[in-house]
Amino acid sequence: MFDDCRFYIADFEFRLLPTKYDEARYPRRTDEYTKESRIFVYSWMAIAMNRPRIQHVSIPRPPGSHAQTRTFYGALLGLEEIPVPASIQQLDLIWYRLGETELHCFTEEMQADRSGRHFCIEVDDLESLRARLEAAGYTPRDPIAIPGRPRFFCRDPFGNDIEFTTIQHDYLDHDSTQPSVTQADPA
């Protein structure tokens, strides 16, 4: 049944996303899929399509900071700059692709803000990134450790706080001090 499901998903992708379809790996089928496969796939798709996720994060940058923004986020962090929609180009935005999410840098007069607000970027080589930031004159800070998630914080040129991490394993598997999470009694 699972092979049938895999082919059914691939066939569905072909109809929705023909440029993403891998014909060599999943040849098109002409026979019917089993009823069980179709039910399983539709259930899986309903769950996947209803799962909330972050589409983008917006952070401020001061007016006239185009070069600094592109140096830090593009050159230093290696994020891919993406075009801003024509309908809002007058807003002086710079956008980056951040995995399946986007980072939107908008123009605003900067204000002193030392709250705990931050966003986190997962990277493959945490130590290499730390070395690049230090070489560029930034000061990474070490927070309280989380098992299985080595991490550090660093402020961008405009004071926005960013956490950088590598996920090695689920911290719950190795944290004996973590209380168990239980569902509240609905009564």
C-alpha positions in Angstrom: 0.0 0.0 0.0 2.8 2.5 0.8 4.4 2.2 -2.6 1.0 2.8 -4.1 0.7 5.9 -1.8 4.1 7.2 -2.8 3.2 6.9 -6.5 -0.2 8.5 -5.9 1.4 11.5 -4.1 3.9 11.8 -7.0 1.1 11.7 -9.5 -0.8 14.3 -7.5 2.3 16.5 -7.5 2.6 16.2 -11.3 -0.9 17.7 -11.7 -0.3 20.5 -9.2 3.4 21.2 -9.7 4.5 19.8 -13.1 7.9 21.5 -13.0 8.7 19.8 -9.6 7.7 16.3 -10.7 10.4 13.6 -11.0 9.3 11.4 -13.9 12.4 9.1 -13.7 11.8 8.4 -10.0 8.0 8.2 -10.1 6.9 7.1 -13.6 3.3 8.1 -14.4 0.8 5.4 -13.8 -2.2 4.6 -16.0 -3.8 2.0 -13.7 -6.1 2.9 -10.8 -4.8 3.6 -7.3 -6.3 1.6 -4.5 -9.1 3.2 -2.4 -7.0 2.8 0.7 -4.1 4.6 -0.9 -6.3 7.5 -1.9 -7.9 7.8 1.5 -4.4 7.7 3.2 -3.0 10.3 0.9 -6.0 12.6 1.2 -5.8 12.4 5.0 -2.1 13.1 5.0 -2.6 16.1 2.7 -5.3 17.5 4.9 -3.1 17.3 7.9 -0.1 18.8 6.0 -2.1 21.6 4.4 -3.7 22.7 7.7 -0.5 22.8 9.8 0.3 26.4 10.7 3.7 27.6 9.9 5.6 30.9 9.9 5.7 32.4 6.4 8.0 35.3 7.2 9.7 37.3 9.9 10.0 41.1 9.6 12.7 43.1 11.3 13.5 46.8 11.2 16.6 48.5 9.7 17.4 52.2 9.6 16.9 54.3 6.5 19.8 54.3 4.1 21.2 50.9 5.4 20.9 49.0 2.1 24.6 48.2 1.9 24.9 47.2 5.6 21.8 45.0 5.3 23.1 43.2 2.2 26.6 42.8 3.7 25.3 41.2 6.9 22.4 39.1 5.7 23.6 38.4 2.1 27.4 38.2 2.2 28.1 37.3 5.9 25.1 35.0 6.6 24.8 33.7 3.0 21.0 34.4 2.6 19.6 34.6 -0.9 18.0 38.0 -1.6 14.6 37.7 -3.3 12.6 40.3 -5.2 10.1 42.4 -3.4 6.6 42.4 -5.0 6.2 45.3 -7.4 3.1 46.5 -5.5 5.1 47.3 -2.4 8.5 48.2 -3.7 8.0 51.9 -2.7 8.2 50.7 1.0 12.0 50.3 0.7 12.1 46.6 1.7 14.8 44.0 1.3 13.7 40.4 1.4 15.7 37.2 1.9 14.9 33.5 1.5 15.4 31.7 4.8 14.8 28.0 4.2 11.1 27.7 3.5 10.5 31.0 5.3 11.3 34.6 4.3 13.1 37.4 6.2 11.7 40.9 5.5 13.9 43.9 6.4 11.8 47.1 6.5 12.9 50.7 7.0 12.2 52.3 10.3 13.9 54.8 12.6 15.7 52.6 15.1 14.8 52.7 18.8 16.6 51.3 21.8 15.1 47.8 22.4 16.8 45.3 24.6 13.8 42.9 25.1 14.1 39.2 24.7 12.5 39.3 21.2 14.5 37.5 18.6 14.3 35.0 15.8 16.4 31.9 15.4 18.2 30.6 12.3 19.2 26.9 12.1 22.6 26.5 10.4 24.7 23.4 9.5 28.1 24.7 10.7 27.6 26.8 13.9 31.3 27.2 14.7 32.2 28.4 11.2 29.4 31.0 11.3 30.5 32.2 14.8 34.1 32.6 13.5 32.9 34.6 10.5 30.8 36.9 12.7 33.7 37.4 15.1 36.1 38.1 12.2 33.6 40.7 10.9 33.6 42.5 14.3 30.4 41.1 15.8 30.2 39.8 19.4 28.3 36.4 19.7 26.9 35.7 23.2 26.5 32.3 24.8 23.1 31.8 26.5 22.0 29.0 28.9 22.6 25.7 27.1 19.8 23.5 25.7 20.7 19.8 25.4 21.1 18.8 21.7 20.9 22.4 20.5 24.3 24.2 20.6 23.5 27.9 20.1 24.6 31.5 20.4 23.1 35.0 20.0 24.4 37.9 18.0 23.0 41.3 17.2 22.8 42.5 13.6 24.2 45.9 12.7 20.9 47.5 13.7 20.5 45.9 17.1 18.1 43.1 16.1 18.9 40.0 18.2 19.4 36.7 16.3 19.8 33.2 17.7 21.9 30.8 15.7 21.6 27.0 16.4 22.2 23.5 15.1 19.7 20.9 16.0 21.6 17.7 16.9 18.7 15.8 18.6 15.5 16.3 20.4 16.3 18.0 23.7 13.4 16.0 25.4 15.2 12.8 24.8 18.2 13.9 26.9 16.7 16.3 29.5 15.6 14.4 32.6 14.7 17.7 34.3 11.9 18.4 31.7 8.5 18.0 33.2 6.1 15.9 31.1 3.5 17.7 29.1 0.0 16.5 29.7 -3.4 17.6 28.3 -5.6 19.7 30.6 -8.7 18.0 31.8 -11.6 19.4 29.8 -14.0 19.1 32.7 
